Amino acid sequence: MSQDSKNTDGMQTCMVVPDDPSQSALEMISRLPDVTNDVVVMKDVKVAMRADFEEYKKGKVALISGGGSGHEPAHAGYVGKGMLTAAVAGNCFASPSVSAILTAILTV
């Protein structure tokens, strides 16, 4: 469930209340493509990556980061041109799984 509002600067903001706390990281990372077309998400493993990763990976080094999702999957906000190639999100206060990290490495 989310509730839209305007802040003091008149900009649109969105407060998100997760439906299921155990799925909060997945809910947050799944909404990234709604905010920007530059990011795609592999929902089954909670990996956010550059939308142009296929084109980008030709002759370049990928930069992947990740970690637990304490309040939100913070690393996913740094995915994009000139920043991270991909970010792997773990569950709340937990590292990402080995399989999720490996999937991100093999994909990008």
Backbone bond lengths (Angstrom), bond angles and torsions (degrees), N, CA, C in turn:
res aa  C-N    CA-C-N  psi(-1)  N-CA   C-N-CA  omega(-1)  CA-C   N-CA-C  phi
1 M - - - 1.441 - - 1.523 107.78 -
2 S 1.288 117.43 137.45 1.460 120.41 175.97 1.513 109.27 -133.76
3 Q 1.315 114.32 156.80 1.464 119.61 -179.20 1.520 106.97 -132.85
4 D 1.330 117.28 120.35 1.456 121.51 179.59 1.525 110.20 -85.88
5 S 1.325 115.89 147.31 1.461 120.68 176.68 1.517 108.11 -155.45
6 K 1.322 117.00 176.87 1.460 121.49 177.01 1.518 108.04 -116.20
7 N 1.357 115.67 139.43 1.460 118.80 177.88 1.524 109.68 -88.00
8 T 1.324 117.51 -174.83 1.464 121.13 -175.69 1.519 113.18 -65.22
9 D 1.348 117.87 -21.73 1.464 121.44 178.32 1.522 112.16 -86.38
10 G 1.337 116.57 -0.87 1.450 120.20 -179.35 1.520 113.49 83.06
11 M 1.345 117.54 5.41 1.458 121.05 179.83 1.526 109.76 -84.08
12 Q 1.316 114.85 147.38 1.456 120.65 178.55 1.527 109.84 -71.16
13 T 1.300 117.84 132.66 1.455 122.98 176.40 1.522 108.35 -127.23
14 C 1.300 116.03 166.09 1.448 120.01 -179.72 1.517 108.98 -141.75
15 M 1.314 116.12 124.10 1.452 121.19 174.56 1.520 106.57 -99.80
16 V 1.318 116.67 128.86 1.454 120.66 -177.75 1.517 109.52 -112.51
17 V 1.297 115.30 128.33 1.458 121.90 174.25 1.524 106.08 -114.40
18 P 1.337 117.72 113.69 1.464 119.05 -176.46 1.525 111.96 -66.22
19 D 1.323 115.21 142.92 1.456 120.97 177.84 1.526 110.96 -70.72
20 D 1.329 116.33 -36.70 1.460 122.05 -178.05 1.525 107.48 -134.23
21 P 1.333 119.13 111.32 1.467 121.39 -177.06 1.531 113.89 -54.52
22 S 1.331 117.84 -31.05 1.461 119.41 179.65 1.524 111.79 -71.25
23 Q 1.328 117.37 -15.69 1.464 121.97 179.73 1.530 112.69 -110.97
24 S 1.336 117.44 13.29 1.465 120.30 -173.95 1.525 112.88 -62.33
25 A 1.330 118.18 -40.56 1.473 120.11 179.05 1.517 110.77 -63.05
26 L 1.314 116.85 -43.40 1.467 121.15 178.55 1.523 110.94 -63.92
27 E 1.328 117.70 -42.11 1.468 120.77 178.59 1.523 111.00 -61.56
28 M 1.332 117.07 -43.69 1.464 120.80 -178.34 1.527 111.58 -65.78
29 I 1.326 116.78 -49.54 1.465 119.98 -176.39 1.530 111.07 -68.53
30 S 1.330 117.28 -29.63 1.467 120.88 179.34 1.522 112.60 -66.71
31 R 1.323 116.93 -21.41 1.472 120.92 -177.78 1.528 113.47 -88.37
32 L 1.332 118.06 -7.74 1.469 119.81 -178.85 1.527 113.96 -56.80
33 P 1.330 120.28 -44.97 1.472 119.20 178.66 1.525 113.71 -61.51
34 D 1.337 117.93 -19.80 1.463 120.91 176.16 1.526 110.99 -72.10
35 V 1.328 116.10 -23.99 1.457 121.82 -177.16 1.522 111.60 -91.66
36 T 1.328 116.96 -37.75 1.459 120.99 -177.55 1.519 110.84 -144.10
37 N 1.309 116.38 142.88 1.464 121.60 176.75 1.523 111.80 -82.05
38 D 1.323 117.42 -4.74 1.462 121.83 -177.70 1.517 113.13 -82.10
39 V 1.322 118.15 -5.96 1.465 122.32 -175.66 1.520 110.20 -126.78
40 V 1.343 115.25 136.17 1.461 121.44 170.94 1.525 107.45 -118.46
41 V 1.319 116.17 156.61 1.464 120.73 -175.54 1.521 110.08 -126.99
42 M 1.327 115.17 133.73 1.467 121.93 169.34 1.521 105.60 -95.37
43 K 1.319 116.94 94.90 1.463 121.68 -171.34 1.524 113.70 -64.55
44 D 1.327 117.38 -31.92 1.462 119.30 -176.40 1.531 112.68 -64.82
45 V 1.328 117.51 -23.81 1.466 120.69 179.61 1.528 113.07 -124.56
46 K 1.321 118.29 8.76 1.471 124.24 179.31 1.529 112.35 54.81
47 V 1.333 115.99 53.18 1.461 122.18 177.44 1.525 108.34 -115.48
48 A 1.337 116.24 125.39 1.463 121.65 173.38 1.525 106.58 -104.18
49 M 1.328 117.15 135.04 1.468 119.59 179.98 1.515 110.80 -143.94
50 R 1.325 113.77 161.91 1.464 119.06 177.97 1.513 109.65 -57.79
51 A 1.310 116.89 138.91 1.463 121.25 178.89 1.525 111.03 -64.98
52 D 1.327 117.17 -28.09 1.465 121.51 -179.00 1.532 112.38 -97.56
53 F 1.331 117.96 25.99 1.461 120.38 -174.56 1.518 113.17 -60.93
54 E 1.329 118.96 -32.77 1.478 120.87 178.17 1.520 110.86 -62.02
55 E 1.314 116.14 -45.02 1.465 122.30 179.54 1.520 110.83 -72.11
56 Y 1.311 116.24 -37.67 1.453 122.88 -175.90 1.523 112.74 -68.36
57 K 1.327 118.06 -37.08 1.452 120.04 -170.92 1.520 115.14 -73.91
58 K 1.309 118.71 -4.56 1.459 121.19 178.57 1.524 109.69 -73.15
59 G 1.327 116.47 101.61 1.450 121.04 176.25 1.513 115.77 79.98
60 K 1.327 117.92 13.16 1.461 120.42 -179.53 1.523 110.12 -125.24
61 V 1.295 114.78 158.46 1.458 120.93 178.26 1.528 108.70 -92.19
62 A 1.324 115.98 131.88 1.465 120.65 177.93 1.517 109.62 -83.99
63 L 1.308 116.18 143.20 1.457 122.62 176.75 1.526 107.45 -116.63
64 I 1.340 115.40 115.60 1.461 121.60 -176.57 1.521 108.51 -119.08
65 S 1.318 116.05 137.35 1.459 121.34 176.81 1.519 107.91 -133.16
66 G 1.294 115.55 166.34 1.450 117.86 178.30 1.503 111.94 -177.36
67 G 1.279 115.33 171.72 1.448 120.96 179.10 1.509 110.27 171.56
68 G 1.312 114.65 -175.88 1.455 120.70 178.86 1.516 111.64 -68.06
69 S 1.290 115.45 162.56 1.453 121.56 -178.75 1.523 108.62 -110.49
70 G 1.322 115.82 78.19 1.456 120.63 -178.56 1.512 112.59 -60.08
71 H 1.293 116.66 -65.12 1.458 120.82 178.75 1.523 110.06 -108.00
72 E 1.296 116.07 -26.21 1.460 122.97 178.17 1.520 106.84 -168.70
73 P 1.333 117.80 159.53 1.474 118.80 177.47 1.533 110.56 -74.01
74 A 1.327 116.23 81.94 1.463 122.91 -170.88 1.520 114.07 -60.10
75 H 1.314 118.21 -39.47 1.468 120.25 -176.19 1.521 112.09 -61.55
76 A 1.310 117.18 -30.82 1.468 121.20 -178.58 1.525 111.75 -62.55
77 G 1.312 117.92 -24.16 1.459 121.37 178.68 1.518 113.48 -72.57
78 Y 1.323 116.91 -11.27 1.467 121.28 -179.77 1.519 112.93 -103.70
79 V 1.306 118.55 13.17 1.463 122.68 178.09 1.519 108.34 -85.06
80 G 1.324 116.66 127.06 1.460 120.50 178.02 1.511 111.90 157.44
81 K 1.316 116.21 -178.24 1.460 122.66 -177.98 1.530 110.36 -60.36
82 G 1.326 115.50 128.22 1.452 121.01 179.74 1.519 113.65 80.00
83 M 1.338 115.91 4.36 1.472 119.79 -179.18 1.529 108.36 -131.12
84 L 1.306 117.44 -137.46 1.459 121.50 -177.98 1.524 111.89 -74.23
85 T 1.333 115.52 147.95 1.456 120.82 172.43 1.522 109.81 -81.49
86 A 1.337 115.70 -37.19 1.463 120.16 179.65 1.520 109.74 -153.70
87 A 1.318 114.62 158.76 1.463 121.69 175.00 1.523 108.04 -136.33
88 V 1.320 114.95 137.44 1.459 121.12 -179.85 1.525 107.71 -111.58
89 A 1.314 117.00 123.59 1.460 121.35 -177.84 1.519 110.92 -101.41
90 G 1.317 114.87 134.77 1.456 120.32 171.97 1.512 109.09 -93.11
91 N 1.312 116.00 -179.14 1.455 119.60 175.19 1.517 109.36 -75.23
92 C 1.292 116.97 178.68 1.454 121.82 -178.45 1.533 110.30 -57.31
93 F 1.328 115.75 119.77 1.468 123.96 179.31 1.528 113.70 59.62
94 A 1.337 117.48 29.45 1.464 121.43 178.45 1.521 109.78 -138.87
95 S 1.304 115.91 144.58 1.458 120.62 177.90 1.527 110.14 -67.21
96 P 1.344 115.85 157.99 1.467 118.64 175.30 1.527 109.60 -65.45
97 S 1.304 115.88 156.70 1.464 120.19 178.71 1.526 110.08 -71.79
98 V 1.314 115.56 157.12 1.460 121.17 177.89 1.516 110.07 -60.60
99 S 1.326 117.30 -39.98 1.469 119.75 -179.57 1.532 111.85 -66.19
100 A 1.333 117.68 -35.18 1.462 120.26 177.30 1.529 110.77 -67.15
101 I 1.322 116.59 -42.36 1.470 120.69 178.42 1.526 110.22 -63.69
102 L 1.320 117.18 -45.56 1.461 121.19 179.28 1.529 111.22 -62.01
103 T 1.324 117.03 -40.65 1.465 120.72 177.38 1.521 111.31 -59.72
104 A 1.342 116.34 -43.61 1.464 120.44 178.65 1.525 110.88 -62.94
105 I 1.321 116.82 -44.47 1.478 120.53 -179.75 1.516 110.87 -61.50
106 L 1.327 117.16 -46.66 1.463 120.55 -177.00 1.532 112.18 -71.49
107 T 1.330 117.36 -24.74 1.468 120.41 -178.55 1.519 112.14 -80.25
108 V 1.320 116.89 -44.37 1.463 119.08 -177.36 1.503 111.57 -99.62
